Amino acid sequence: MADEDVSPQSSYHRNAIKTSVHNTSAQRRRQLAVAVGKERREALIRTKRLCREALFDDNEASLEGNMNIDEERAVLNAQASQIIEDLKSAMTYQGKGAAQKKVEALRALRRLLSKSEIPPVKAALQAGAVPLLVQCLSFGSPDEQLLEAAWCLTNIAAGEPEETKSLVPALPLLVAHLGEKSSVPVAEQCAWALGNVAGEGDELRNILLAQGALLPLARLMMSDKGSTARTASWALSNLIKGPQPNAATELIRIKGVLDAIIQHLRNLDDELATEVAWVIVYLSALSEAAVRLLVKSDVVHLLVGKLASSESLQLLIPVLRSLGNLVAADSYMTDMVLVVGHNTTDQILLGLIKCLKSEHRVLKKEAAWVLSNIAAGSVGHKELIFSSEATPLMIHLLSSAPFDIRKEVAYTLGNLCVAPAKNAEQPSIIVHHLVALVNRECISAFIHLVRSADIQSAKLGLQFLELVMRGMPNGEGPKLVEREDGIDAMERFQFHENEEMRNMANGLVDKYFGEDYGLDE
Amino acid sequence: MAMEVTQILLNAQSVDGSIRKHAEESLKQFQEQNLSAFLLSLSNELVSNEKPVDSRKLAGLVLKNALDAKEQHRKSELAQRWLSLDIAVKAQVKACLLQTLASPVPDARSTASQVIAKIAGIELPQKLWPELIGSLLSNIHQLQPHVKQATLETLGYLCEEVSPQVVDQDQVNKILTAVVQGMNASEGSSDVRLAATRALYNALGFAQANFSNDMERDYIMRVVCEATLSQEVKIRQSAFECLVAISSTYYDKLASYMQDIFTITAKAVREDEEPVALQAIEFWSSICDEEIDILDEYGGDFTADSDIPCYYFIKQALPALVPMLLETLLKQEEDQDQDEGAWNLAMAGGTCLGLVARTVGDDIVPLVMPFIEENITKPDWRQREAATYAFGSILEGPSPDKLTPIVHVALSFMLTALMNDPNNHVKDTTAWTLGRIFEFLHGSTVETPIITPENCQQILTVLLQSMKDVPNVAEKACGALYFLAQGYEDVGAVSPLSPFYQNIIQALLTVTRREDAGESRLRTAAYETLNEIVRCSTDETAPIVMQLVPVIMMELHQTLEAQKLSSDEREKQNELQGLLCGCLQVIIQKLGAAETTKYGFMQYTDQIMDLFLRVFACRNATVHEEAMLAIGALAYATGTNFLKYMQGFYPYLEMGLQNFEEYQVCAITVGVVGDLCRALEDKILPFCDGIMTQLLKDLSSNQLHRSVKPPIFSCFGDIALAIGENFEKYLIYAMPMLQSAAELSAHAVADDDDILEYTNQLRNGILEAYSGILQGFKSSPKTQLLMPYAYHILQFIDTLYSEKDMDDAVMKTAIGVLGDLADTLGSHVGPLINQSVSSKGFLEECLSSDDGLIKESADWAKLAISRAVSG
């Protein structure tokens, strides 16, 4: 048996200085060979990156441009400080033409802050712009001064988060100037500034709500003047974004708001309709009270009308999302509004089909989402969708579309195959829908979803496989699933960390591919 | 439960092979079938004084092997098995072992000591066997010297097995006290004293606290120094070994003892027996190691930080140290140049002299020159050889300014000596010294060239002539030529070697075919030198390299044809195949890299590939390694055309990836997968299922050496870069692996440089994988599949940034990944990136880095991020 050297300090000695070349040369050669591979990887990655950098340059300012921008920035910063100094001295000047001096200084500042691509906001703030501008907003100031000051603040609020926050001392006055006593241009400019502030985040939104910005903005939205209503709607949509739903509920309860929404949707002005539709998006997403009122109003018909008729991407996105929110939130929509046989129902389906065919990925996705909610409705809805052009479109998307659309489509197609659940029973299967989908080779696409890293999609896939194995006539489901490698896909979840998925997949495999499987062949 | 195993143990040592084999089998079966009974039987055998010493010794050895193994995986498996045994069984085994320490039979005691230490190594970290150290220490007070000796030996082994953190300071103090008392001159038994001295060697690592206390340290040092003067040579040797260990562990505590230590070591070097003298020299080499490290950290800048200050012990000792070392150079052995493993006073002294030169630089030159001048022309070969050796030893360290004038004078003398000296030792050392001259004083970075058009021809003539000398001299001449060529590696279009190129290659080929090329590793040196010559070829000499291709191919072909070889011959054949594959690898790399030669080379690729595939049929790790490297080079040279070889090569690729045991083969194969990815691009797709399966298996194996894991991660990146969005199906497996490895590697144990270095390699591999995957998916409709991982990737980079212990390579890759993330996922990750600390502080840090590559990656990342955030 092998005996080891047991003496504690063996005959180890350091390497002699006088050594043969082979000791180092072979090792060096191998290291060089390995290093060459690493260098090539680096080179490959660098070329890929640099090649893309060149692409960037086509769209954006070139590197040489940056040099000029730096110089330009220094000049602009110096100008900003100078103008603020001018404004300061104009504020204290009491003599003849004082008001004119102030307005001129304000206008110069506004121009500086709005003209350049890189407004010197920081420099202006450092020079003390906000307290001066607040002073310029004091009650009784001439309209022109108020307008210029609000405009300056609007541009400052459009900057970085910290810059937006610096407006806090000005907010009460900006809100105050929204009121009925203000001239329309001043009110609109203040709404704009406040919209920028509200868009920054919920902290500032809460401050604005506490300062009572909601009511005057809602009133402003009721304006007949298109630009005013639009600016106010936009500011409101920023203000009620949440995450707390209170503002949305409060808004819909303000008298005249729903009427104004309906009125503006009837208008042919797409831009106004777009901003109003965004208000509806947040109302329908956040407030149950709003949903209850909206579904029973004309809003749904108007939205469906816009969906069917408009070609504007800007408008279609909030319209689709609003409709989706409404269908998802309240069964009244499918039960009472989108009744099978009604014109509105046919129209929405046509609109959705148009969006599914569109080139725009967002439209496709939103449309698929709305459809999935409608497909969750009655058997009649399912049959209507199934017999429409939407189904072949979706089958195509199921195998070819980007992942997020595929998921929505899968959800819809899955919904088409099950009747609404009664009590707590397993939902019954609409067999001819299922068979039709299986005949059009949907199984592999669903198995693809099962293999997805996204748990929700994988679950969708598993649910569909369950339908196939339970519902296909003559019990041929398991065989079909097996043929598409479905067992392998399900067995991946055998030890999955997600317990629900693990149980679901293991349950299916046990039930349909257990001990008895294949015995009768 | 215990069984009688005496006869089996005796049979296991029988001279009759079949009896031995049978006995070994029985023991193995016994161990597998009933471990408890097996261990009890062995410990009973070991403790029984009436049993023959041979069976007892083997019982202890088998016991030890049942508790410990070299291979890490097996080691922890054995430890687990021991821990899971019945507590009564373990107690009984331990009792037998402790009892054996009192046995009158020395071999039984010694084996028991080692087994006890192994068990302690398993149990003490688990807070088990707390009474062990106490009961050992109580033995120390026994009167019988042999018990005392065995106990000290056990304590020594124990300190070797167990890490210092496991033993509390109180027990450490007691162990040290017992050990140092045992070493004391007043100890009557020299066996006890020797065991104590050896135990101290292992216990030194435990003595941090004691070495920080002046009184305790003084005491320990005094006892160690006294032991170096013992009557017993083994005690003296062991005491010097302790001094060597102290010099590296407690360098910064030595100042007040250096004067005494110099006196002791000088006396030992001059007067003591060789084993003792060697350790005395080793003490100074070890001090050099420490000071070279510290000065390295200073980096030439004396204000820079090092944890430990340099005390310049070598510089202070220089005037006395150098003469002492020079004296040793004259004590050569007659045949030392033929024996590769030789180690004697002269070799140790020269090695130490070389370290001293590296430590003090220019200062050594005036101290050594008189010795060289006085001895280099003496009739006694020993004096000429010692002078030459001294010269060769000090060529690294001193500045070229100092050395170049001397080398100019010495060069022609050396060339003459290499041709004409009657003594082989002198010629051997002369050729080696020439190699050192070329290694350190010749090359594109050296200002004043040593080699001029005038002397180049003479140098080459002498070197080529020396290659016909006896093998050891020829081997050193090859080495000199190797470094000569290396110095011309980046010489540009015209090389001074070109006129001699054909002759050099011919001479080297002739050497490889010498009958005696197997001696002194001559053949290996000749091939490696040939490789270096190929590597430094220029456009002018490329046609000569091209002519070399069929020659080397033919050589390789012949090795494959050889049949019915003895195992000895086969081993030599394998070695030769490895050398030939290595040579082809360098040739392919060289010829494949230039457009001018690539086309001509392509005519050979079919045949070369055919040869490589035949090489794989031989079962030898080194050969596989070399063939793999060569195939990597071939793939790069042939590009997508390599596809036609894939069918034939793939089985060997898979085999390489499965080679856990020879992990270097596995590592190189992983690298070759990367080469293939770059060569084949998306054409590698059909092979990816198999490759990915193997790589994932490799990663989840705890048998595979850890060093292979970082390159496997990088390899994921290579694959993703090659196959783009087709990597989709591997995401579900690869991403969780990357994530969990990332989590593990984010926080390293920073107190260990090796672990930190490995951790950074791992991080780099993971980041390269992310980079490759992100870039692979760029502009594909499937980019959103990566969205779920974006947060984790960012978090990983954030953590790395906050840990502050990544190296430059990781930094560069990490900032690149940040850019890739922004570039590939665009505005979807804008908000995420905005929130991360990396996008601010880390990016800023990289933007202001001195490292051009880091800055370049950071500039790019900044651009990509600004786009993602604004889009």
Interface residues (C-beta under 8 A of the other chain):
Chain A: M1 D3 E4 V6 P8 Q9 H13 R14 N15 A16 I17 K18 S20 V21 H22 S25 A26 R29 R30 A33 V34 V36 G37 R40 R41 L44 I45 R46 K48 R49 L50 R52 E53 F56 E60 P402 F403 D404 R451 S452 A453 D454 R492
Chain B: A12 Q13 R20 E24 L58 L61 V62 S110 T111 Q114 G156 Y157 E160 R198 Y201 N202 S238 E241 L278 E282 S285 E340 W343 M347 A348 G350 T351 L353 G354 L355 Y389 G392 S393 T429 W432 G435 E475 K476 C478 G479 Y482 F483 S520 R521 T524 A525 E528 T529 N531 E532 G582 Q585 V586 Q589 E625 L629 G632 A633 Y636 I668 G671 G674 D675 R678 S714 G717 D718 L721 K729 L731 I732 M735 E768 S771 G772 Q775 K778 P781 K782 Q784 L785 P788 G816 G819 D820 D823 E856 S857 W860 L863 A864 R867
